[in-house]
């Protein structure tokens, strides 16, 4: 099962340190829910658009019950 988290930040707020902090957070969540989170990726937008998102987290989950555990973690 795929789950996507899209993030939009205030202008000039998003930077490499924010991305690294989010990557560390998802690394920790992955360690805490290894049976539920099969894989994850933190991706930065490659487009300069005021309407687009700045960051996307793509999760591959083991199933529907894994989504519930991830969301309440």
Biopython code that builds the backbone (N, CA, C, O; Angstrom):
import numpy as np
from Bio.PDB.StructureBuilder import StructureBuilder

atoms = [
    (1, "UNK", "N", (0.839, -1.166, 0.000)),
    (1, "UNK", "CA", (0.000, 0.000, 0.000)),
    (1, "UNK", "C", (0.894, 1.242, 0.000)),
    (1, "UNK", "O", (1.882, 1.302, 0.731)),
    (2, "UNK", "N", (0.550, 2.200, -0.800)),
    (2, "UNK", "CA", (1.294, 3.467, -0.874)),
    (2, "UNK", "C", (0.554, 4.545, -0.079)),
    (2, "UNK", "O", (-0.676, 4.599, -0.063)),
    (3, "UNK", "N", (1.333, 5.392, 0.571)),
    (3, "UNK", "CA", (0.791, 6.546, 1.293)),
    (3, "UNK", "C", (1.722, 7.717, 1.007)),
    (3, "UNK", "O", (2.943, 7.578, 1.079)),
    (4, "UNK", "N", (1.146, 8.869, 0.683)),
    (4, "UNK", "CA", (1.936, 10.052, 0.351)),
    (4, "UNK", "C", (1.611, 11.179, 1.321)),
    (4, "UNK", "O", (0.452, 11.400, 1.672)),
    (5, "UNK", "N", (2.646, 11.884, 1.746)),
    (5, "UNK", "CA", (2.498, 13.074, 2.575)),
    (5, "UNK", "C", (3.093, 14.221, 1.764)),
    (5, "UNK", "O", (4.260, 14.171, 1.376)),
    (6, "UNK", "N", (2.300, 15.244, 1.511)),
    (6, "UNK", "CA", (2.753, 16.408, 0.741)),
    (6, "UNK", "C", (2.863, 17.599, 1.676)),
    (6, "UNK", "O", (1.981, 17.832, 2.502)),
    (7, "UNK", "N", (3.946, 18.352, 1.545)),
    (7, "UNK", "CA", (4.182, 19.499, 2.421)),
    (7, "UNK", "C", (4.495, 20.747, 1.612)),
    (7, "UNK", "O", (5.256, 20.718, 0.645)),
    (8, "UNK", "N", (3.885, 21.835, 2.039)),
    (8, "UNK", "CA", (4.138, 23.147, 1.453)),
    (8, "UNK", "C", (4.563, 24.057, 2.597)),
    (8, "UNK", "O", (3.887, 24.117, 3.623)),
    (9, "UNK", "N", (5.666, 24.758, 2.433)),
    (9, "UNK", "CA", (6.194, 25.632, 3.474)),
    (9, "UNK", "C", (6.036, 27.095, 3.066)),
    (9, "UNK", "O", (5.876, 27.414, 1.887)),
    (10, "UNK", "N", (6.084, 27.975, 4.064)),
    (10, "UNK", "CA", (6.058, 29.404, 3.774)),
    (10, "UNK", "C", (7.264, 29.762, 2.918)),
    (10, "UNK", "O", (8.316, 29.131, 3.015)),
    (11, "UNK", "N", (7.103, 30.764, 2.094)),
    (11, "UNK", "CA", (8.159, 31.204, 1.186)),
    (11, "UNK", "C", (9.456, 31.437, 1.966)),
    (11, "UNK", "O", (9.463, 32.073, 3.020)),
    (12, "UNK", "N", (10.542, 30.909, 1.423)),
    (12, "UNK", "CA", (11.895, 31.042, 1.964)),
    (12, "UNK", "C", (12.113, 30.317, 3.296)),
    (12, "UNK", "O", (13.145, 30.528, 3.932)),
    (13, "UNK", "N", (11.189, 29.482, 3.732)),
    (13, "UNK", "CA", (11.369, 28.738, 4.983)),
    (13, "UNK", "C", (12.070, 27.395, 4.746)),
    (13, "UNK", "O", (12.951, 27.003, 5.511)),
    (14, "UNK", "N", (11.671, 26.704, 3.691)),
    (14, "UNK", "CA", (12.213, 25.373, 3.429)),
    (14, "UNK", "C", (13.683, 25.456, 3.040)),
    (14, "UNK", "O", (14.078, 26.282, 2.217)),
    (15, "UNK", "N", (14.494, 24.576, 3.655)),
    (15, "UNK", "CA", (15.929, 24.539, 3.366)),
    (15, "UNK", "C", (16.450, 23.126, 3.615)),
    (15, "UNK", "O", (15.700, 22.252, 4.050)),
    (16, "UNK", "N", (17.731, 22.906, 3.341)),
    (16, "UNK", "CA", (18.327, 21.579, 3.501)),
    (16, "UNK", "C", (18.225, 21.053, 4.930)),
    (16, "UNK", "O", (18.007, 19.858, 5.130)),
    (17, "UNK", "N", (18.379, 21.923, 5.922)),
    (17, "UNK", "CA", (18.323, 21.452, 7.310)),
    (17, "UNK", "C", (16.920, 20.957, 7.674)),
    (17, "UNK", "O", (16.789, 20.006, 8.445)),
    (18, "UNK", "N", (15.884, 21.579, 7.140)),
    (18, "UNK", "CA", (14.502, 21.120, 7.367)),
    (18, "UNK", "C", (14.324, 19.751, 6.728)),
    (18, "UNK", "O", (13.758, 18.844, 7.339)),
    (19, "UNK", "N", (14.805, 19.603, 5.502)),
    (19, "UNK", "CA", (14.690, 18.311, 4.816)),
    (19, "UNK", "C", (15.422, 17.222, 5.595)),
    (19, "UNK", "O", (14.893, 16.121, 5.752)),
    (20, "UNK", "N", (16.625, 17.508, 6.086)),
    (20, "UNK", "CA", (17.388, 16.514, 6.858)),
    (20, "UNK", "C", (16.657, 16.140, 8.149)),
    (20, "UNK", "O", (16.655, 14.975, 8.545)),
    (21, "UNK", "N", (16.046, 17.112, 8.795)),
    (21, "UNK", "CA", (15.292, 16.835, 10.020)),
    (21, "UNK", "C", (14.110, 15.909, 9.736)),
    (21, "UNK", "O", (13.844, 14.985, 10.505)),
    (22, "UNK", "N", (13.415, 16.151, 8.652)),
    (22, "UNK", "CA", (12.290, 15.289, 8.261)),
    (22, "UNK", "C", (12.800, 13.899, 7.900)),
    (22, "UNK", "O", (12.178, 12.903, 8.270)),
    (23, "UNK", "N", (13.923, 13.813, 7.183)),
    (23, "UNK", "CA", (14.509, 12.509, 6.849)),
    (23, "UNK", "C", (14.873, 11.736, 8.117)),
    (23, "UNK", "O", (14.623, 10.534, 8.203)),
    (24, "UNK", "N", (15.457, 12.413, 9.091)),
    (24, "UNK", "CA", (15.803, 11.750, 10.363)),
    (24, "UNK", "C", (14.547, 11.266, 11.085)),
    (24, "UNK", "O", (14.539, 10.174, 11.653)),
    (25, "UNK", "N", (13.497, 12.067, 11.065)),
    (25, "UNK", "CA", (12.247, 11.677, 11.720)),
    (25, "UNK", "C", (11.666, 10.414, 11.081)),
    (25, "UNK", "O", (11.212, 9.512, 11.785)),
    (26, "UNK", "N", (11.681, 10.352, 9.755)),
    (26, "UNK", "CA", (11.133, 9.172, 9.082)),
    (26, "UNK", "C", (12.038, 7.962, 9.231)),
    (26, "UNK", "O", (11.557, 6.829, 9.234)),
    (27, "UNK", "N", (13.331, 8.181, 9.352)),
    (27, "UNK", "CA", (14.246, 7.071, 9.629)),
    (27, "UNK", "C", (13.900, 6.459, 10.991)),
    (27, "UNK", "O", (13.884, 5.237, 11.143)),
    (28, "UNK", "N", (13.625, 7.310, 11.972)),
    (28, "UNK", "CA", (13.262, 6.837, 13.307)),
    (28, "UNK", "C", (11.918, 6.107, 13.291)),
    (28, "UNK", "O", (11.778, 5.047, 13.900)),
    (29, "UNK", "N", (10.938, 6.672, 12.600)),
    (29, "UNK", "CA", (9.624, 6.012, 12.500)),
    (29, "UNK", "C", (9.767, 4.654, 11.834)),
    (29, "UNK", "O", (9.135, 3.684, 12.251)),
    (30, "UNK", "N", (10.590, 4.583, 10.807)),
    (30, "UNK", "CA", (10.824, 3.305, 10.110)),
    (30, "UNK", "C", (11.438, 2.279, 11.056)),
    (30, "UNK", "O", (11.075, 1.103, 11.012)),
    (31, "UNK", "N", (12.368, 2.712, 11.912)),
    (31, "UNK", "CA", (12.984, 1.803, 12.884)),
    (31, "UNK", "C", (11.968, 1.328, 13.918)),
    (31, "UNK", "O", (12.029, 0.186, 14.375)),
    (32, "UNK", "N", (11.040, 2.197, 14.284)),
    (32, "UNK", "CA", (10.047, 1.859, 15.294)),
    (32, "UNK", "C", (8.891, 1.028, 14.748)),
    (32, "UNK", "O", (8.227, 0.326, 15.511)),
    (33, "UNK", "N", (8.641, 1.092, 13.454)),
    (33, "UNK", "CA", (7.555, 0.328, 12.822)),
    (33, "UNK", "C", (8.081, -0.502, 11.645)),
    (33, "UNK", "O", (7.572, -0.378, 10.531)),
    (34, "UNK", "N", (9.094, -1.345, 11.879)),
    (34, "UNK", "CA", (9.714, -2.068, 10.756)),
    (34, "UNK", "C", (8.797, -3.062, 10.055)),
    (34, "UNK", "O", (8.991, -3.360, 8.876)),
    (35, "UNK", "N", (7.802, -3.575, 10.767)),
    (35, "UNK", "CA", (6.865, -4.526, 10.153)),
    (35, "UNK", "C", (5.812, -3.815, 9.311)),
    (35, "UNK", "O", (5.179, -4.429, 8.451)),
    (36, "UNK", "N", (5.628, -2.526, 9.560)),
    (36, "UNK", "CA", (4.579, -1.764, 8.886)),
    (36, "UNK", "C", (5.113, -0.941, 7.712)),
    (36, "UNK", "O", (4.479, -0.878, 6.659)),
    (37, "UNK", "N", (6.271, -0.314, 7.890)),
    (37, "UNK", "CA", (6.838, 0.530, 6.841)),
    (37, "UNK", "C", (7.898, -0.269, 6.089)),
    (37, "UNK", "O", (8.980, -0.537, 6.612)),
    (38, "UNK", "N", (7.575, -0.639, 4.876)),
    (38, "UNK", "CA", (8.493, -1.413, 4.045)),
    (38, "UNK", "C", (9.604, -0.514, 3.519)),
    (38, "UNK", "O", (10.777, -0.889, 3.531)),
    (39, "UNK", "N", (9.227, 0.673, 3.058)),
    (39, "UNK", "CA", (10.215, 1.639, 2.580)),
    (39, "UNK", "C", (9.620, 3.039, 2.637)),
    (39, "UNK", "O", (8.407, 3.224, 2.740)),
    (40, "UNK", "N", (10.520, 4.021, 2.568)),
    (40, "UNK", "CA", (10.077, 5.411, 2.535)),
    (40, "UNK", "C", (11.100, 6.215, 1.740)),
    (40, "UNK", "O", (12.260, 5.823, 1.614)),
    (41, "UNK", "N", (10.648, 7.341, 1.212)),
    (41, "UNK", "CA", (11.537, 8.249, 0.486)),
    (41, "UNK", "C", (11.055, 9.669, 0.727)),
    (41, "UNK", "O", (9.856, 9.947, 0.692)),
    (42, "UNK", "N", (12.001, 10.561, 0.970)),
    (42, "UNK", "CA", (11.706, 11.975, 1.139)),
    (42, "UNK", "C", (12.211, 12.663, -0.120)),
    (42, "UNK", "O", (13.405, 12.634, -0.418)),
    (43, "UNK", "N", (11.300, 13.278, -0.850)),
    (43, "UNK", "CA", (11.650, 13.870, -2.143)),
    (43, "UNK", "C", (11.321, 15.359, -2.169)),
    (43, "UNK", "O", (10.242, 15.795, -1.768)),
    (44, "UNK", "N", (12.290, 16.114, -2.656)),
    (44, "UNK", "CA", (12.127, 17.556, -2.791)),
    (44, "UNK", "C", (11.611, 17.875, -4.187)),
    (44, "UNK", "O", (11.981, 17.213, -5.157)),
    (45, "UNK", "N", (10.764, 18.879, -4.287)),
    (45, "UNK", "CA", (10.227, 19.282, -5.581)),
    (45, "UNK", "C", (11.344, 19.784, -6.489)),
    (45, "UNK", "O", (12.277, 20.449, -6.038)),
    (46, "UNK", "N", (11.237, 19.462, -7.749)),
    (46, "UNK", "CA", (12.220, 19.935, -8.725)),
    (46, "UNK", "C", (11.651, 21.081, -9.567)),
    (46, "UNK", "O", (12.301, 21.552, -10.500)),
    (47, "UNK", "N", (10.441, 21.524, -9.235)),
    (47, "UNK", "CA", (9.791, 22.605, -9.975)),
    (47, "UNK", "C", (9.687, 23.863, -9.120)),
    (47, "UNK", "O", (9.405, 23.791, -7.924)),
    (48, "UNK", "N", (9.909, 24.984, -9.728)),
    (48, "UNK", "CA", (9.711, 26.271, -9.063)),
    (48, "UNK", "C", (8.284, 26.731, -9.375)),
    (48, "UNK", "O", (8.026, 27.314, -10.428)),
    (49, "UNK", "N", (7.372, 26.463, -8.454)),
    (49, "UNK", "CA", (5.972, 26.823, -8.677)),
    (49, "UNK", "C", (5.346, 27.250, -7.362)),
    (49, "UNK", "O", (5.513, 26.574, -6.347)),
    (50, "UNK", "N", (4.637, 28.349, -7.368)),
    (50, "UNK", "CA", (3.986, 28.804, -6.146)),
    (50, "UNK", "C", (2.807, 27.919, -5.758)),
    (50, "UNK", "O", (2.334, 27.979, -4.623)),
    (51, "UNK", "N", (2.331, 27.102, -6.684)),
    (51, "UNK", "CA", (1.167, 26.254, -6.420)),
    (51, "UNK", "C", (1.545, 24.824, -6.060)),
    (51, "UNK", "O", (0.709, 24.070, -5.562)),
    (52, "UNK", "N", (2.790, 24.445, -6.304)),
    (52, "UNK", "CA", (3.210, 23.078, -6.041)),
    (52, "UNK", "C", (3.655, 22.882, -4.606)),
    (52, "UNK", "O", (3.780, 23.841, -3.845)),
    (53, "UNK", "N", (3.890, 21.648, -4.246)),
    (53, "UNK", "CA", (4.376, 21.299, -2.919)),
    (53, "UNK", "C", (5.907, 21.378, -2.909)),
    (53, "UNK", "O", (6.554, 21.285, -3.952)),
    (54, "UNK", "N", (6.462, 21.548, -1.724)),
    (54, "UNK", "CA", (7.912, 21.619, -1.575)),
    (54, "UNK", "C", (8.537, 20.255, -1.314)),
    (54, "UNK", "O", (9.679, 20.000, -1.698)),
    (55, "UNK", "N", (7.775, 19.378, -0.656)),
    (55, "UNK", "CA", (8.319, 18.102, -0.231)),
    (55, "UNK", "C", (7.246, 17.032, -0.327)),
    (55, "UNK", "O", (6.068, 17.295, -0.088)),
    (56, "UNK", "N", (7.669, 15.813, -0.682)),
    (56, "UNK", "CA", (6.766, 14.672, -0.704)),
    (56, "UNK", "C", (7.443, 13.517, 0.008)),
    (56, "UNK", "O", (8.601, 13.199, -0.263)),
    (57, "UNK", "N", (6.710, 12.893, 0.921)),
    (57, "UNK", "CA", (7.190, 11.677, 1.560)),
    (57, "UNK", "C", (6.355, 10.541, 1.001)),
    (57, "UNK", "O", (5.126, 10.556, 1.076)),
    (58, "UNK", "N", (7.036, 9.566, 0.445)),
    (58, "UNK", "CA", (6.374, 8.396, -0.150)),
    (58, "UNK", "C", (6.655, 7.194, 0.740)),
    (58, "UNK", "O", (7.809, 6.828, 0.962)),
    (59, "UNK", "N", (5.598, 6.591, 1.241)),
    (59, "UNK", "CA", (5.725, 5.417, 2.103)),
    (59, "UNK", "C", (5.140, 4.205, 1.405)),
    (59, "UNK", "O", (4.093, 4.288, 0.763)),
    (60, "UNK", "N", (5.821, 3.088, 1.534)),
    (60, "UNK", "CA", (5.263, 1.802, 1.137)),
    (60, "UNK", "C", (4.975, 1.061, 2.431)),
    (60, "UNK", "O", (5.880, 0.752, 3.206)),
    (61, "UNK", "N", (3.696, 0.783, 2.648)),
    (61, "UNK", "CA", (3.247, 0.147, 3.877)),
    (61, "UNK", "C", (2.851, -1.298, 3.613)),
    (61, "UNK", "O", (2.501, -1.668, 2.492)),
    (62, "UNK", "N", (2.914, -2.107, 4.664)),
    (62, "UNK", "CA", (2.588, -3.528, 4.533)),
    (62, "UNK", "C", (1.106, -3.759, 4.238)),
    (62, "UNK", "O", (0.754, -4.775, 3.638)),
    (63, "UNK", "N", (0.235, -2.843, 4.644)),
    (63, "UNK", "CA", (-1.192, -3.012, 4.393)),
    (63, "UNK", "C", (-2.005, -1.946, 5.099)),
    (63, "UNK", "O", (-1.457, -1.016, 5.692)),
    (64, "UNK", "N", (-3.331, -2.094, 5.029)),
    (64, "UNK", "CA", (-4.233, -1.101, 5.614)),
    (64, "UNK", "C", (-4.032, -0.936, 7.116)),
    (64, "UNK", "O", (-4.056, 0.185, 7.625)),
    (65, "UNK", "N", (-3.838, -2.027, 7.817)),
    (65, "UNK", "CA", (-3.647, -1.925, 9.268)),
    (65, "UNK", "C", (-2.349, -1.184, 9.593)),
    (65, "UNK", "O", (-2.245, -0.545, 10.640)),
    (66, "UNK", "N", (-1.378, -1.267, 8.718)),
    (66, "UNK", "CA", (-0.120, -0.543, 8.908)),
    (66, "UNK", "C", (-0.344, 0.962, 8.825)),
    (66, "UNK", "O", (0.305, 1.724, 9.542)),
    (67, "UNK", "N", (-1.245, 1.394, 7.969)),
    (67, "UNK", "CA", (-1.549, 2.817, 7.851)),
    (67, "UNK", "C", (-2.094, 3.347, 9.168)),
    (67, "UNK", "O", (-1.692, 4.421, 9.615)),
    (68, "UNK", "N", (-2.993, 2.617, 9.788)),
    (68, "UNK", "CA", (-3.537, 3.027, 11.067)),
    (68, "UNK", "C", (-2.465, 3.144, 12.141)),
    (68, "UNK", "O", (-2.461, 4.107, 12.908)),
    (69, "UNK", "N", (-1.562, 2.181, 12.204)),
    (69, "UNK", "CA", (-0.485, 2.241, 13.197)),
    (69, "UNK", "C", (0.465, 3.399, 12.905)),
    (69, "UNK", "O", (0.926, 4.070, 13.830)),
    (70, "UNK", "N", (0.759, 3.638, 11.641)),
    (70, "UNK", "CA", (1.629, 4.767, 11.266)),
    (70, "UNK", "C", (0.975, 6.091, 11.660)),
    (70, "UNK", "O", (1.634, 6.960, 12.231)),
    (71, "UNK", "N", (-0.308, 6.251, 11.362)),
    (71, "UNK", "CA", (-0.994, 7.516, 11.627)),
    (71, "UNK", "C", (-1.144, 7.808, 13.109)),
    (71, "UNK", "O", (-1.199, 8.975, 13.496)),
    (72, "UNK", "N", (-1.212, 6.786, 13.946)),
    (72, "UNK", "CA", (-1.357, 7.006, 15.378)),
    (72, "UNK", "C", (-0.036, 6.904, 16.124)),
    (72, "UNK", "O", (-0.011, 7.038, 17.347)),
    (73, "UNK", "N", (1.041, 6.674, 15.427)),
    (73, "UNK", "CA", (2.363, 6.537, 16.059)),
    (73, "UNK", "C", (2.831, 7.854, 16.609)),
    (73, "UNK", "O", (3.921, 7.934, 17.176)),
]
sb = StructureBuilder()
sb.init_structure("model")
sb.init_model(0)
sb.init_chain("A")
sb.init_seg("    ")
for serial, (resi, resn, name, xyz) in enumerate(atoms, 1):
    if name == "N":
        sb.init_residue(resn, " ", resi, " ")
    sb.init_atom(name, np.array(xyz, "f"), 0.0, 1.0, " ", f" {name:<3s}", serial, name[0])
structure = sb.get_structure()
